[in-house]
């Protein structure tokens, strides 16, 4: 196999020898020259050129300019220089890449190997640029002298689609490739076509803009340094036209500095790739950018509020690629109206806008109950501590300084939405878990305890049981939906009374409620017993009003006991556990409830002794309950006495 031929041109023979040694004359066929005329005389027979910017007779920069419109246009040329400011001019004149010297040997070798491999993908066949049928691409330009078919009407016939695909809008996605390098059209175009996409070509920004309007492609891949209209200008024009503003644009350029990337995102680009691009990376980015167009499923709803159409569209496309449903508004007032109507999951707003600025919009959102918990991400050019304090006081959740790349916007948006989801999940869990379980989970989250830790303690408390008398016959005669609605209304009413009296709701078992009154530093065991009895009597009284006008009357009975219990995590350490109480005194409370009469509160003697000076009882008796050999002394409480 013939070794790749590399031409090195430097005004210094010593420098040429150094580059030759680094590249490796045993691996490549390296030729070194010292002036531009020798380069022009030899370039036809080489695979890659390494040219110094300053050469005798014709400089490396001038050679790039000359070759730009010649048959050697597809030749990879790497310009190297001691002056970093030459990079912009080199790339504008048509260089494939720029290398600031001195540099690491590994950096030079990597650049040479990448461009040789990249050139091989689009290498000429029979000394001519690959034809349309061979490359699977469509019309690089309207210039037939390029040797490439320019008949757009026949592009479906000549596109060379992979077997099993059809050149129809519904099945094959179309990509517009804009670059003034034939090498890029041949190599990148071939990669794109071989992966099942239809390719349309344009040789500069003016042609790219025209074809974007004419063909409305699914994606545009564009170089930056092009004649007539550069990539920045073309991208900005595309994002400002109604017919093209939603088309994603990926910049593919030899430029890779932070400022170049930032400027690309500022004009609305969706992604930025550096030449020479790896095939797998290119296709991965294309698929990622086009994924939302192929997947109709949408995630959370985001409202974007900005008076700049360019910024709105940039954010819309960047967020849409992640599957979000995007709404837009032109100013603060329009944003507020949209928020009221659609209640989005996140609002992204600019600060400086007509009618209502971002801070005023945030205050208006926070004053409305249905919008108060929606996170607000504010975009601002002013990033001072004072501005942030004012924004946070108004209710802003996070700030993002302009300019910003789309991926940073996505990261912050994902974070704010995830945080809101977590807060809402925690709020919802409070309705499904006991208070003690929620407290235990919070302790683990705060690292005050371990998730593997199984808590247990012995404590004194008052246990409260109640259930509906005759609930089983009720379930047999009522419609299931009506039964559940009735039960939930009943629980709403009863739990409210229990909470007002300081109860901890332990669990619901069918129609039954188990509640606990725990002794603490601020509440004695006497107060716990008194509050439990008070809650029971108030629940019975509240049912009189609850039952008015109802065909199915609800009646309850209450059993209360006080004593020592075992409190802790009961269940599986690995899967599911409850923080609850067990023990003999729990069983007694349950037995008392089952022996109580309809509409009555039955308490154990232990509970009665704690509150005997504050209640009036109607009946005292001894009863036998399941699981107890001895009879229990119990009391029916009918009234609370003034404390």
N, C-alpha and C positions, 0 to 999 in steps of 0.2 A: 504494500500500500504506500503510495507516494506521500511523503511528509508535507505538512502544511507549509506554505511559503509565506514568510513574514518579511516585510520591508521596514527597516529602521532608518529614519532620516534625522540626523542631528548635526549641528554645526561643530560639535566637539567629537573627535574620533574616540577620545577616552570615554566619553559618555556612551557612545555607540557600543564600544566594547563591553562596558558594564552591563548595558541592557541585554546584549547578546548572551553574555554569560548567565544572567539571571533567567532569561527565557529558556535557554538551553539549546545550543546548536546541534546537540545529538538527538533532540526530539523534534525540532522544527528546522526547516530549510531557511536560514536567516541571511538576509542581504542587508548590508549597511552602506548608506550613501550620505553625502554631506551637503548637497544643495537641492533646491526644488526642481531644477530641470531634470536631474537624474531620477527623481521620483516620478515625474510625468512620463519619462521614457520607459520606466520599468513597471509601472503600476498595473498594466494589463495582465501581467503574468503572476501576480501575487494574490494571496487570499486575505491578507490583513496588513494595514499600514500603521506604524507608530511614527508620527511626525511631530517634530518640535515646532513650536509656534514660530520661531525666528529661524529662517533658513536663507542661505544665499540665493540670489536670483529670484526665486519665487518662495514666499513664506508658506509654512504649513497651513495657515489660515486662508491664504489665497488659493492654495491647492484645493481645499475643501469647497471653496466657492466655485472654482472652475468645474470640479467633478460633479457638482450638484445637478448640473443640467447636461451631463455627458453620459456615454454608455457605461461608464464606471460608477454610476451613481449608487449602485447597490454594494459597493465595496466598503467594508467596515474600516473607518479611519478613527484612530485614537490620537487625539492631540495631547502632547505633554508639554508642560511649561513650568518654569520656576515662579511664575506670577499667577496667583489664583484668580486675579481679576480678568484674566483672559478667557475664563470658562464661558461666560455669557456669549462673547463674540464667537468663540469656537463652535458652540452648539447652534447659534443663529446661522452660521455659515454652512452648516451641514455636517459637522463632525458627529460620529456615532457616540463618542464618549470623550471625557476630559480627565486627565490625570495630573495632579499637582506633584511635582518632584522637588526634592527627594521623597521617596515613599517606601513602604515596606515591600520586600520582594514578593511576599504572598499576595499583596494587593495587586501588583502588576501581573503576576501569573494568573490570578483569578479573572482579571479583566480580559486578558488575552484569550484564555480558554473559553470564557463565556461568549465572547463575540465570534470566535471561530466556530463554536457549536451553533450559535444563533444563525450565522451566515450559511451554515451547511443545510439548515432547514429549508431556506429559500434559495439554494444554490442553483445557478443557471444549468439548463440542460441543452446540449448542442449549441453552446455559447450564446443562447438567447434566454431571456427571462421566461420562466415556466408559463405555459399557456393556461387559459382559463380551465379547460377540461382537465388538465393535469393537476392544477393546484386546487381545484374546487372553489374558485373565487370568481367574483363578478366585477368587471369593468373598473380598473383602477382610475381611469380618467377618460375624458372625452377625446383624448389625443391618440388616434390610431397609430401614430408613429411609435408609440411605446411598445407596439407589438402585442397588445392585449386587447381582447374583444371588448368593444365598447357598446354593443347592442343591448341596452337595458331591457328592451322588450323581450329578448330571448333569454334573460338571465335565469329563469326557472329551468329552461332546457339545458343550460350550460353550467349550472351551479355545481354540479358534481356532488349531489347530496348522498350521504351514506345509504346503503341498502335499507329499505324498509321505511324511509321517510319520504314525504311529499312536500313539494315547494308550495305550501298553502299557508296563509296567515295563521290559521288555527293550529297548525302542527309545527311549523318551523319558525323560530324566532330570527329576526333580522338584525344584523349588527353593521353599523356604518363605521368604517375604518378611515380615519383622516390622518394622512402623513405625507410628507413630500419625499420620502425615501422609498424607492422601488424595492429595496431589500426588505423593509418592514412590511410592505404590501404582500410580497411573495411569501415571506416566512411567517409572519403573524397571521396573515390571511389564510394560509394553508392550515395552521393550527386551529383556527376558529372553524373553518369549513369542515375539517376532518372530525370535529366534535359535534357536528350536526346543526350548525348555524348557517344561515344565508348571509353572505358578505356583500356589502356595497362599498365601493371605494371612492375616495376623494383625495386630491393631491395637495390641497391647501385649505385654509379656513373659509375662504369665500365659497369654494365648491362644496365644502362640508356643510356650511349653513344652508346652501341652496338644496342639497340633497336631503338634509334633515327635514326641511319643510316639505319637500316633494314626496319623500318615501315614508316619513314618520317611522323610523326604525325603532326597535325595542331598546337598543342601547347604542351609544356612540363611544368609540375609543379614539382618542385624539392625541397627537403630538403637540408640543408647545411651540417649538421653533419652526415656523413655516412662512413662506412668502405670502404677500397680499394681505393675509389676516392670520395672526398667530392664534395659538390654541386658547389663550386667555380671552382674547376678544371674541372668538367664535363661541366659546362656552357661555360668556356673558350674554351675547345676542340670543343664543338658544334659550337660555333661562328667562329671558324677558319677552319672548314671543308666546302668545297664547297657544299656538298650535304645537309648539315644541317644548314648552316649559316643564312638562312632566317626563321628558325622556332623560333617563340617567346618563351621565357622562363620566367616563373613566379616562383619566389622563395617563398616557404612556409616554414617558420622556426620559432622556438621558440626564436631565436635571433631577437632583435628589436632595438639594439643600432644604433646610426647614422653611426658609422664606419662600422658596418656589412652591413647596407643598401648601403652605398657608395661603399664598396668593391663589393657588388653584381652587382651594376650598372656598375662598372669599368670593370667587366668581360663580360658584354653584356646582363645582365638580363633586361627584359622589365618591370617587376613590382615586388613588394616585399610585401608579406603578412605575418602577424605574427600569429603563433599558440597560442591558438586554434582559428580557423577562423570561423566567422559567415557564415552560409549557404548563406544568401542573398548577403553578401559582396563577397564571393567566386564566385558565379555565375555571379554577376554583373561585376567583374573584368575579368572573362573569356570571357563574351560576348563583353566587351569593347575591349579586346585584339584581339579577332577573328573577330570583326566587319568589318574591311576592306576586309577580305577574303570573306565575305558574301555580300559586297556591292561594285559593280564594278565602281560606280561613283567616279570620282577623282576631287580634288579641285585644288589649285594652284600648280605650278611646282617649286620644290626646288632642287637645285644642291648642293650636299655634296661633299666637296673636302678634302681628308685626306689620308695620305700615310699609315695609319693603317687600315687593313681590319676589325679588331675587332671594332674600333671606327666607321668606315663607316657603318657597319652592325647594330650596336647599334642605331645609329642615324636614319638609314633607317627604321628600324622596329618601333622605337618610333614615328616618323613622319608619317609613313604609317598608323599607327593605327588611326590617326586623319583624314585620307582620302587624304593626299597630294600625288601628283605624285612625286616620288623621282628619281633623276638622280645621279650618282656617278662618281667621278674621283679620280685617284690615286696620282696626284701631281698637282702643280700649273699650269704648261703648259697645261696638259690635261684638267684641270678645265677651263682655259681660252678658249680653243678650244670648249669645250662643251657649255660654256656660249654664245659664238658667234653663234653656231649652233642652240641652243634651246631657248635662251633668257628667262631664268627662272624668276620666280617672287621673289626668294630669293636665295642667295648664302651663304652657311655655309662653312667656310674654316678654316683649321688648320693654325697655323703660321709657324711652322718648317716643311718644306717639301723640297724634292729635286727638282731640275730644276728651280723652281720659288716659293719663300715662300709666305705666305699669304699677306704680305704687298705689295710685288711686283705684285701679282695677282690683288689686289685691285686697284693699280695705273693703271695697264693695262686696267682694266674694265672701270675706270673713263675716260680714254683717248678715248674710243670708244663711239660714239654718241648714238648708240642703246642700250648700256648697262649702261650708266652713272647714271640712276636713280634706278638701281636695288640695294636694300639694301644688305649689306654684314655683316654677323655675324661672328666674328673671335673667334676661340677657342684658348686659350693660357694658358700655365702653368705660364707664367710671367705676373703678374697683377699689375705692378708698374705704377705710374702716368706717368712716362716718356714713357713707352711702349704704354700706351693708347693715349697719345698726338701724338706720331708718327703715330699710327694707324688711329686716327681721321684725321690727316693731309693728310694721303693717301686716305681717303674716307671711312673708316670703320664706319658702322652705330652703332654697339653694340659689346660688348665683353662678353664672357662667360668663366669663369675660370675652368680648369680641376682640379679634377674630378667633374662631374655634373650628377644629376639624369635626366632621360629622360623627366619628366614632366616640369622641369625648362627650358629645351631646347624648348619644345613645346610652353610654355608660351611666351618666347622671340620671337620665330618664328612667332607665331600668331600676336604678337604686331607689329613686323616690317612689316609684310604683310598687316595688317590693316592700318597702317600709310601710306604705299605706295598707297594703294587703295584709302584712303581719299585724298591724294595729287592729285592723278590722277582724282578723281571725281571733286575736286575743279577746276582743270585745264579744265576739260570738261565743267563744269558749266559756265565758262567764255564765252563759245561759245553759250550757250543756254539762258543766262540771261544778262540783261543789266548791264553795269558797275556800275550803282547806286545800283542795286539789289545786286550785289556781294559785294560792299562796305558795304551795310546795313547788310548783313549776317555776314561779318567779324567783324563788330562792335558788333553784338550780341554775336558772339563767344568769343570776347575779353572782354565781359561784359561791354562794353562802352554804351550799350543801352539794353533795354529789348525786348524780342521777342513779347511781348504784346503791346509794344509802337507803336502807329501809328503816324509817323512823318508828319508834314505839315508846310510849310512856303511860304511866298510870295517873289518872287524874279524877277529880270529883266534879260532877256536873249534873244538870237536870236534863232528862230525856223526855221529849214530847212526841207523842204519836197521835195521829188522827186519821180517820178514813170515812168514807161515805157509807151510811147505813143503807142496805138494800141495793148495792151497786151491781151485783151479778144479775138480778132480774132486769135492771135497767139496761144492761148491755144486750139482753136478749130481745127486748122490744123496740129499742131505738135504732134508727139508721146510723151506721158507723160514723159518717161524717158529722151528723148532728151530735152524736155522743162525744166525739173528740172536741168539737167546738164548745160544748157545754162544760166538759172537763177542764179545758184550758181557761175558760172564763172563770170557773170556780177557783182554779189554782191562782190566777191573777189576783183575785180578791183576797183569798186566804193568805197567800205568801206576803202580800203587802202588809197585812196585820201582823204577821209573825216578824217581819223585818222591822216594823215600827217598834216592836217590843224587844229588839236586840237578839233575835234568834239567828243561828247559823243553820241554813237549810242543808241537811246532810244528804237526803235522797228522796226521790219519788218512787213509790212501788205501786204501780197501777193507780188506784184512786187514793192511796195512802201517802201521808207526808211524815217524814221523820226529821225533827229539828232538835238542835242542841243549844243549851244555854250554859256557856262556859264561864267558870269563875276566873277573875283576873284581878289585877292590881286596882282597877277602877270599879269592880263590881263584885260584891260579896256573893256567897252561895245563897244567902237569904234573898237577895235581889233577883238572882237567877230563877229561883223557884217562884217568887212572886210574879215576875214578868211572864213566866210560862203559863201560869194560871190565868193571868190577865188576858193573855193572847187567846187562850181557849174560850173564855167567856165572851170576848169581843167577836170572835169568829162565829159563835153560835148566834149572837145577836145580829151580826151582819147578814146572816143567811135569811133572816126574815125579810129583809128588803130585797135580797138577791132573788128570792123565790116568787116575788110578786109578779103575777101575770104569767107564770111559767106552768105549763102542763105537767112537766116532770119536776117534782119538788126534790130539792137536795137537802138531806139532813146528815149531820155528822155526830160523832162521839169522840171524846178526847181522853187519853190516858197519860198520866205524868208520874215520873218517878225520879228520885234523886239518889246519887250514890257514886261510888268509885267504879271506874270502867277502865278498860285497856284501849287507848287511842293510838292509832298508827297506820302504817301502810299495809293494807290487806290485799293480797292478790299475787300475781306473777311478777317477779322481779324483772323478767325479760320482756313481757308483753303488755300487761294491763293491770293496774292496781287502783284501789280506792283508799283515800285517807278517811277512815271512819272509826266507829267505836264498837267494841264487842264486850261481852261479859254478862253476868247474871242480872245486873241492874237494867241492862238494855232489854233483856227478855221480859223482865217484870213489867216495864213500861208498855211493851207491846201487848202483854196479857191483860193489863188493866184497860187498855183501849178496847180490846175485844169484849170485855165484861161490862163496859159502861153502857148506860141506857142512851137511847137516842136523845140528842140535844143536851148532853150532860158532860161534866168534867169530873173524872174520877182520879184521885191522887193517892199515892201510897202514904203510909204513916210517916215515912222518912221525910217526904216533901211537906206533909202537913205540919210536922214539928218545926220546920223552918219558917212557916208563915202563919202559924195558928193565931197570932194576934192581929192578923190583917185580913182574915177571911171569915165568912160565915158558912157553916156546913149544914146540910139538911139530914144527912144520914151517915152513920158509921157502922161498918159491918166487917165480918171476917169472911174471906172467900178462899176457895181452893183453886189454884191455877196449875195448868199443865207444867210438869217439870219441877214442882215444889212440893215437898212432903208436908211442910207445915203450912197452916193457913196464914193468909196475909190480912193485916188490918188495913182497910181502905176507907176513904172519905169522899163523899160527894159534895163538891163545892158549888154553892149557888150564888154567892155574892162576895165582892171585895169590899173591905171596910176602909174608910179614909185612913191614910197614913199620917 
